[in-house]
Amino acid sequence: QKEVEQNSGPLSVPEGAIASLNCTYSDRGSQSFFWYRQYSGKSPELIMSIYSNGDKEDGRFTAQLNKASQYVSLLIRDSQPSDSATYLCAVAPTSGSARQLTFGSGTQLTVLP
Amino acid sequence: GAGVSQSPRYKVTKRGQDVALRCDPISGHVSLYWYRQALGQGPEFLTYFNYEAQQDKSGLPNDRFSAERPEGSISTLTIQRTEQRDSAMYRCASSSFGANVLTFGAGSRLTVL
């Protein structure tokens, strides 16, 4: 059974702080890792993808991957109230396709003004 | 179209009825995916297509669920003899061939009474 585990939260951080979201996965053969953001009542939207060990930065977002520990994280710097959403970690078995993405149940983030 | 279009947005049906959910992907997107999302959970993979060919249907819960994409564009997910446990948000997503960026539609919320 392929599993992706996330702390469901809710996680609350003050505006301007760093929000840290964590995800672990069980399938060692996983090759592609994604973070999706889902606002309440809306559909998921991709915000970050990462394929290699280490850090990947995009604006205020940094994704971190450690395949040996089967661990993916997302850091959001200078958190804004507009970042309040559920963040979904997703894992895929291949590097070239989004097929069979396995999603975690999501972490609900609230950024307090 | 400009985005992934799903219809109907809301469907209420009685137990035992058949339902058909429609997805119109982004123009030119070869790959089309169906997911089911329960409240408070991440999307769960159901099936996906490349062009008109169904590549993987391992996520379909049972033989009451089927999907088709006869001309490689619009897809229909059909649930026969609906049961209350089928109630969920059904999400369609599309991508370019071999790409790992999914664009989700707004979803079809199914309620089985």
Interface residues (C-beta under 8 A of the other chain):
Chain A: V4 S8 S32 F34 K42 S43 P44 E45 L46 S49 L88 A90 A92 S95 G96 S97 A98 R99 Q100 L101 T102 F103 G104 S105 G106
Chain B: S31 Y33 G40 Q41 G42 P43 E44 F45 Y48 Q55 D56 S58 G59 R91 A93 S95 G98 A99 N100 V101 L102 F104 G105 A106 G107
